[in-house]
Amino acid sequence: NFGKIRPKPHILKQSEVNRDFLLGHKMKIVKRTLVMTALAVPIAIGSPANGFDKMDLQKLKLTKACERCNLSGANLREAELSEAILAYANLIDAELGGANLSFAKLSHIDLRGADLWGANLMGADFRNRNLSKANFSFASLRGSDLAFANMRQTNLGVANLRGANLYYADLRRANLHKANLSGANLYGANLSSANLKDATLEGALFCKTKMPWGEDHSDCAE
């Protein structure tokens, strides 16, 4: 056994060490690039839904008509859009502070999270619309139709809802602090967890109305 010649172990040269290190480093970069590319693909595909279409925005400004348009997140502050046609439009998170949308055609519009601070929405049609978490503070919704609207957690502080139709509207956890609801139709509306501090309710219709203090049937027909 002692007479056998053992093979000498291969000692890596510095050049071979550098080559192997660089090869391994390049492989890591390639893998990382492939992973980042794979992650970026769904984001790129989904991006149009998360931002407004510039062509749609231009069309609205020129014609005041933009059905089924994507205007999510668009800046429409103080825009003159009275009687505009916006049926089926996507206005999620749109900036509409001070805009004039009086008597606009808003059927099937999506205004979730939109900012309508001080906007003029007099006579607007919001029936069955999703307005949850939108900001309508200081807005004029006088005579607007909000029947069956989803207004959960909606900010309606100091809003003018005089004569508005809130038939079976869902206003749970909505902020109606100092809102004017005089003459409003609250038949079947759910305000059970709404903030009604200093709100004006004079002349409002109460029947099957869920209020913070219980169900109110004071105006139900005999």
C-alpha positions in Angstrom: 0.0 0.0 0.0 2.8 2.4 0.8 4.4 1.7 -2.5 1.4 2.9 -4.6 1.6 6.4 -6.1 -1.3 8.5 -5.2 -2.6 11.0 -7.8 -1.9 14.6 -6.9 -4.9 16.6 -6.1 -5.9 19.2 -8.7 -5.2 22.6 -7.4 -7.4 25.3 -9.0 -5.5 28.1 -10.5 -6.6 31.7 -9.8 -7.8 32.1 -13.4 -10.0 29.0 -13.0 -11.4 30.3 -9.7 -12.2 33.7 -11.3 -13.8 32.0 -14.3 -16.1 29.8 -12.1 -17.0 32.8 -9.9 -17.9 34.9 -12.9 -19.9 32.1 -14.5 -21.9 31.6 -11.3 -22.5 35.3 -10.9 -23.8 35.6 -14.5 -26.2 32.6 -13.9 -27.6 34.4 -10.9 -28.1 37.6 -12.9 -29.9 35.6 -15.7 -32.2 33.9 -13.2 -33.0 37.2 -11.4 -33.8 38.8 -14.8 -36.1 36.0 -15.8 -37.9 36.2 -12.5 -38.3 40.0 -12.7 -39.6 39.7 -16.3 -42.1 37.1 -15.3 -43.4 39.3 -12.5 -43.6 42.3 -14.8 -45.7 40.6 -17.4 -49.0 40.6 -15.5 -48.5 44.1 -14.3 -48.0 45.3 -17.9 -51.1 43.5 -19.0 -53.3 44.9 -16.2 -52.0 48.5 -16.3 -54.7 49.9 -18.6 -57.4 49.1 -16.0 -55.5 51.0 -13.3 -55.2 54.3 -15.2 -57.3 56.4 -17.5 -57.2 56.3 -21.3 -55.9 59.6 -22.7 -58.0 59.3 -25.8 -61.1 58.8 -23.7 -60.3 61.9 -21.6 -59.8 64.0 -24.7 -63.0 62.7 -26.2 -64.9 63.7 -23.0 -63.5 67.2 -22.9 -64.3 67.8 -26.6 -67.8 66.2 -26.8 -69.0 65.8 -23.2 -70.0 62.3 -24.2 -67.9 59.2 -23.3 -69.9 56.1 -22.7 -67.9 53.0 -21.4 -64.8 55.2 -21.1 -61.9 54.4 -18.8 -61.4 57.6 -16.7 -60.1 56.0 -13.5 -57.8 58.3 -11.7 -58.3 61.1 -14.2 -58.0 64.8 -13.2 -61.3 66.4 -14.0 -61.3 69.1 -11.3 -63.7 71.9 -12.0 -64.6 70.4 -15.4 -67.8 71.7 -17.1 -69.7 68.4 -17.6 -73.3 69.4 -17.2 -75.6 67.0 -19.1 -72.6 65.0 -20.0 -73.2 61.4 -21.1 -71.0 59.0 -19.0 -73.0 55.8 -19.0 -71.0 52.8 -18.0 -67.9 54.9 -17.5 -65.1 53.9 -15.1 -64.4 56.8 -12.8 -62.8 54.9 -9.9 -60.5 57.3 -7.9 -61.1 60.1 -10.4 -60.5 63.7 -9.3 -63.8 65.6 -9.8 -63.6 68.3 -7.1 -65.6 71.3 -8.1 -66.8 69.8 -11.3 -70.2 70.5 -12.7 -72.1 67.3 -13.4 -75.6 68.6 -13.0 -78.2 66.5 -14.8 -75.4 64.3 -16.3 -76.3 60.9 -17.6 -74.5 58.6 -15.1 -76.2 55.3 -15.4 -74.0 52.3 -14.5 -71.1 54.6 -13.7 -68.5 53.5 -11.2 -67.4 56.2 -8.7 -65.8 54.1 -6.0 -63.2 56.2 -4.2 -63.7 59.2 -6.4 -63.2 62.8 -5.1 -66.2 64.9 -5.8 -65.6 67.6 -3.1 -67.8 70.6 -3.8 -69.1 69.2 -7.1 -72.4 70.2 -8.6 -74.4 66.9 -9.0 -77.9 68.4 -8.9 -80.5 66.2 -10.5 -77.9 63.5 -11.3 -79.0 59.9 -11.7 -77.1 57.5 -9.4 -79.7 54.7 -9.1 -78.1 51.4 -8.2 -74.6 52.9 -8.4 -71.6 52.0 -6.4 -70.5 55.2 -4.6 -68.8 53.5 -1.7 -65.9 55.5 -0.1 -66.4 58.4 -2.5 -66.0 61.9 -1.2 -69.1 64.1 -1.7 -68.3 66.5 1.1 -69.7 70.0 0.3 -71.2 68.7 -2.9 -74.7 69.6 -4.2 -76.8 66.5 -4.7 -80.1 68.4 -4.6 -82.9 66.4 -6.2 -80.5 63.6 -7.3 -81.7 60.1 -7.6 -79.7 57.8 -5.3 -82.3 54.9 -5.1 -80.6 51.6 -4.2 -77.1 53.3 -4.3 -74.3 51.7 -2.4 -72.9 54.6 -0.3 -71.2 52.7 2.4 -68.4 54.7 4.1 -69.2 57.6 1.7 -68.2 61.1 2.9 -71.3 63.4 2.6 -70.2 65.9 5.2 -72.0 69.3 4.7 -73.4 67.9 1.4 -76.8 69.3 0.1 -79.2 66.3 -0.3 -82.3 68.4 -0.2 -85.1 66.5 -1.9 -82.8 63.7 -2.9 -84.3 60.2 -3.5 -82.5 57.8 -1.2 -85.0 55.0 -1.6 -83.4 51.9 -0.1 -79.9 53.5 -0.3 -77.2 51.8 1.8 -75.6 54.5 3.9 -74.0 52.4 6.6 -71.0 54.1 8.1 -71.5 57.1 5.8 -70.5 60.5 7.1 -73.5 62.9 7.0 -72.2 65.4 9.5 -74.0 68.7 8.9 -75.6 67.3 5.7 -78.9 68.8 4.5 -81.4 65.9 4.1 -84.5 68.1 4.3 -87.3 66.7 2.2 -85.3 63.7 1.2 -86.9 60.3 0.6 -85.4 57.9 3.1 -87.9 55.1 2.5 -86.1 51.8 3.3 -82.7 53.6 3.5 -80.1 52.1 5.9 -78.4 54.7 8.0 -78.0 52.5 11.0 -74.3 53.2 11.5 -74.2 56.6 9.8 -72.8 59.8 11.3 -75.8 62.2 11.5 -74.4 64.7 13.9 -75.9 68.2 13.2 -77.6 66.9 10.0 -80.8 68.5 8.9 -83.7 66.0 8.6 -86.7 68.4 8.5 -89.4 67.1 6.2 -87.6 63.9 5.3 -89.7 60.8 4.7 -89.1 58.0 7.2 -90.6 54.6 6.5 -88.8 51.3 7.1 -85.8 53.6 7.6 -83.0 52.1 9.6 -81.6 54.9 11.8 -78.9 54.8 14.5 -81.6 54.9 17.1 -83.6 52.1 15.5 -86.1 51.6 12.7 -88.3 54.6 11.9 -91.8 54.1 10.5 -93.2 57.5 11.3 -94.2 58.4 7.7 -95.5 54.9 6.6 -99.1 54.9 5.3 -101.6 53.3 7.5 
